[in-house]
Amino acid sequence: MKAEVLPAFARHHRAVCLAEGLFCSLEKGARKREKLDVAYRTATGSWRFRGPDLLGIDDLKHLQAIVALSGREDRKLSADPKTSAGVALRHGLELSGHAANRDAMMFLGSYRQIAAAAGYNPDAGGSFKRTRASLERMTEITVWVEMASKTGKGTQRGSYRLISSTFTDEGNGAIAVAVNPDIAAAILGDTPWCRLDMEEMRQLTSDAAVKLHQQLSAVIDQGKQLKIGMDTLVAYVWPSPAGNAATRKRKERLRKAIAEIAAGGWVFDAEGDVFTISRPRKKREAA
């Protein structure tokens, strides 16, 4: 079998990458004990993510993979789709308000492709089930959006599902997946976006490193550097408060996560509890 060419990068929406608590390293059973309700706000808009289950780092990785694959295919999903898959995906996104007529984007492929792009072994036992469960969770997340009107008067409101999916050949695991209009706009470069290096992400082994990598990629552009304190870095990964003992353990895990990310070319220069973090500049490559 010909080896799958994995996507090298993803253009992701900043609200999804920076929303505190949207993706977390979860203890066993946590998904069923709590519901997702997370908000992210900027000077020009707000996004509220709500759903029946919490999202974990496995979901973060699968969503990155879907965004990267959607960008590589460059397949728009307009308000008037011409295929049955497009109609099903558009319906599944449940677009309303100012989002109702906006373009989304779609990916035609398989669970296997998504799992591999996310850094999982698609041939390992349970891979299909894990990827399918992740997509099912994310299709249940509703995003409520409020943006400043382009005229400068009032606001525009709308909502959509984080993603939608439908089978195109269930027997062979072939599926179609759509990303919402805001993620689509990021992929197309029509709104502020962050570049995620998928090759770096796939080399990371811990939840903390994967979460920190996404967060840092959203605040530091390639070839740039930024000073960030230890407490802020800890909060990127674990936003909930903790006691002294738990905080010490978090800092230990964070230092291991930093070492993982540094192996990919990032530089962390420490001065006490403040790091000057430099992101490597990569050669331009195809997705």
C-alpha positions in Angstrom: 0.0 0.0 0.0 1.3 3.4 -0.9 2.3 5.5 2.1 -0.1 8.3 3.0 1.3 11.8 2.5 0.5 13.6 5.7 -0.3 17.3 5.8 2.6 19.5 6.9 0.6 22.4 8.4 -2.8 23.7 9.2 -4.2 27.3 9.1 -6.4 27.3 12.1 -8.8 29.9 13.6 -7.4 31.8 16.6 -10.6 31.5 18.7 -10.5 27.7 18.5 -6.8 27.6 19.4 -6.9 30.2 22.2 -10.3 29.6 23.9 -9.4 28.7 27.5 -10.6 25.2 28.5 -11.9 24.2 25.0 -9.5 21.3 24.9 -8.1 19.7 28.1 -6.3 16.7 29.3 -9.2 14.7 30.8 -9.3 12.2 33.6 -11.2 9.0 33.0 -15.0 9.7 33.1 -14.6 13.5 33.1 -16.5 13.8 29.8 -19.7 12.4 31.2 -19.5 14.3 34.5 -19.3 17.8 33.0 -20.7 19.7 30.0 -18.7 22.0 27.7 -19.3 25.7 28.1 -16.4 27.9 27.1 -16.2 31.5 25.8 -13.5 33.4 24.0 -13.7 37.2 23.4 -11.8 39.8 21.5 -12.3 43.5 20.9 -14.3 42.7 17.8 -16.2 39.5 18.6 -17.0 36.6 20.9 -17.4 32.8 20.4 -19.2 30.6 22.9 -18.7 26.8 22.6 -21.3 24.6 24.2 -21.9 20.8 24.0 -22.8 17.7 26.0 -19.3 16.4 26.4 -15.9 18.0 27.2 -13.3 17.9 24.5 -9.9 16.3 25.1 -6.5 16.5 23.6 -7.5 13.6 21.2 -10.2 15.9 19.9 -7.7 18.8 19.5 -5.5 16.5 17.4 -8.3 15.2 15.3 -9.6 18.8 14.6 -6.1 20.0 13.6 -6.0 17.0 11.2 -9.4 17.9 9.7 -8.4 21.5 9.3 -5.1 20.6 7.7 -6.7 18.1 5.3 -9.5 20.5 4.4 -6.9 23.2 3.6 -5.0 20.8 1.4 -8.1 19.8 -0.6 -9.2 23.4 -0.9 -12.9 22.3 -1.4 -15.4 25.1 -0.6 -18.9 24.2 0.7 -21.2 27.0 -0.6 -24.7 27.9 0.6 -26.0 26.0 -2.5 -24.1 22.7 -2.6 -24.5 20.5 -5.7 -23.8 17.0 -4.2 -25.7 14.9 -1.7 -22.6 14.9 0.6 -22.5 18.7 0.4 -26.2 19.0 1.2 -25.8 16.7 4.2 -22.8 18.5 5.5 -24.4 21.9 5.1 -27.5 20.7 7.0 -25.3 19.2 9.7 -23.5 22.5 10.4 -26.9 24.0 11.4 -25.8 27.5 10.2 -28.0 30.4 11.4 -28.0 34.2 11.6 -25.1 35.9 9.9 -23.5 32.5 9.3 -26.4 31.1 7.3 -25.0 32.0 3.9 -21.3 31.9 4.5 -19.0 29.4 2.8 -17.7 26.5 4.8 -15.0 24.0 3.6 -15.2 20.2 3.3 -12.8 17.2 3.2 -13.5 14.0 1.4 -11.6 11.0 2.7 -11.6 8.5 5.5 -11.2 8.0 9.2 -7.9 6.4 8.4 -6.6 9.6 6.8 -7.8 11.7 9.7 -6.2 9.4 12.3 -2.8 9.4 10.5 -2.8 13.2 10.1 -3.6 13.5 13.8 -0.5 11.4 14.7 -2.2 8.1 15.5 -1.3 4.8 14.0 -4.4 4.0 11.8 -3.7 0.3 11.9 -3.6 0.1 15.7 -6.5 -1.5 17.5 -9.2 0.9 18.4 -8.0 3.6 16.0 -11.2 3.7 13.9 -13.4 3.8 17.1 -11.4 6.6 18.6 -11.5 8.8 15.5 -15.2 8.2 15.0 -16.0 9.0 18.6 -14.0 12.2 18.4 -15.8 13.4 15.3 -19.2 12.5 16.9 -18.3 14.7 19.9 -17.2 17.6 17.8 -20.4 17.5 15.6 -22.4 18.1 18.8 -20.6 21.3 19.7 -22.6 24.4 19.0 -20.7 27.7 18.6 -22.6 31.0 19.2 -20.9 33.9 17.6 -21.3 37.7 18.0 -19.3 40.1 15.8 -19.2 43.8 15.5 -21.1 44.9 12.4 -19.0 45.9 9.4 -20.9 49.2 9.4 -19.8 49.9 12.9 -23.4 50.0 14.2 -24.7 47.1 16.3 -23.6 43.5 16.1 -24.1 40.4 13.9 -25.1 37.2 15.6 -25.1 33.6 14.4 -24.4 30.0 15.3 -23.1 26.8 13.8 -21.8 23.4 14.7 -18.0 23.1 15.2 -17.9 20.5 12.4 -20.3 18.2 10.6 -19.7 14.8 9.0 -21.5 12.2 6.9 -20.6 8.8 5.4 -20.0 8.6 1.7 -19.2 4.8 1.8 -19.8 3.5 5.3 -18.6 0.0 4.5 -15.2 1.3 3.6 -15.1 4.0 6.2 -15.2 6.8 3.6 -16.6 10.1 5.0 -17.0 13.7 4.2 -16.3 16.3 6.9 -17.1 20.0 6.9 -15.5 22.8 9.0 -17.5 25.8 10.1 -17.3 29.2 8.2 -14.9 30.8 10.7 -12.4 27.9 10.4 -12.9 28.0 6.6 -12.1 31.7 6.6 -8.9 31.0 8.5 -7.9 28.3 6.0 -8.5 30.7 3.2 -6.6 33.5 4.9 -9.7 35.8 5.1 -9.5 36.2 8.9 -6.7 36.2 11.4 -5.3 32.7 11.6 -2.5 30.8 13.2 -0.1 28.3 11.4 0.2 25.0 13.2 3.1 22.8 12.2 1.6 19.3 12.0 4.9 17.6 11.6 6.0 19.0 15.0 2.7 18.1 16.6 2.9 14.5 15.5 6.3 14.1 17.2 4.8 15.1 20.6 3.8 12.3 23.0 2.2 14.0 26.0 -1.1 15.8 26.3 0.6 18.8 27.9 3.1 19.2 25.0 0.3 19.0 22.4 -1.8 21.6 24.1 1.1 23.9 24.8 2.3 23.6 21.2 -1.1 24.7 19.8 -1.3 27.6 22.3 2.2 28.9 21.6 1.7 28.5 17.8 -1.3 30.8 18.1 0.6 33.6 19.9 4.1 33.3 18.3 4.6 33.6 14.6 7.3 31.7 12.8 10.8 33.4 13.3 9.4 35.5 16.2 9.9 35.3 20.0 7.9 36.2 23.0 8.5 36.4 26.8 6.0 34.3 28.8 6.1 33.6 32.5 5.9 30.1 34.0 2.5 30.7 35.6 1.0 31.8 32.3 2.4 28.7 30.5 0.9 26.4 33.2 -2.4 28.2 32.8 -2.3 27.6 29.0 -2.4 23.8 29.7 -4.3 23.7 33.0 -6.6 26.7 33.3 -8.3 25.5 36.5 -6.9 26.6 39.8 -4.9 24.1 41.9 -3.3 23.8 45.3 0.5 24.1 46.0 1.2 20.3 45.6 -0.8 20.1 42.3 0.8 23.3 41.0 4.3 21.8 41.6 3.4 18.7 39.7 2.0 20.8 36.8 5.2 22.7 36.6 7.2 19.4 36.5 5.0 18.2 33.6 5.3 21.5 31.9 9.1 21.4 31.9 8.9 17.9 30.3 6.4 19.4 27.7 8.8 22.2 27.0 11.6 19.7 26.4 9.4 17.8 23.9 8.6 21.0 21.9 12.3 22.2 22.1 13.2 18.9 20.3 11.3 20.2 17.3 13.4 23.4 17.0 11.8 25.8 19.4 14.1 27.6 21.9 13.1 28.3 25.5 15.6 30.6 27.3 14.8 30.8 31.0 15.5 33.7 33.3 14.0 32.6 36.6 10.4 31.9 35.9 10.2 33.8 32.7 11.0 32.2 29.3 12.0 33.9 26.1 10.4 31.5 23.6 11.6 31.6 20.0 9.7 29.8 17.2 11.7 28.4 14.3 11.1 29.6 10.8 10.4 26.8 8.5 10.9 26.7 4.7 7.7 27.2 2.8 6.2 23.8 2.0 3.1 22.3 0.4 0.3 21.3 2.7 
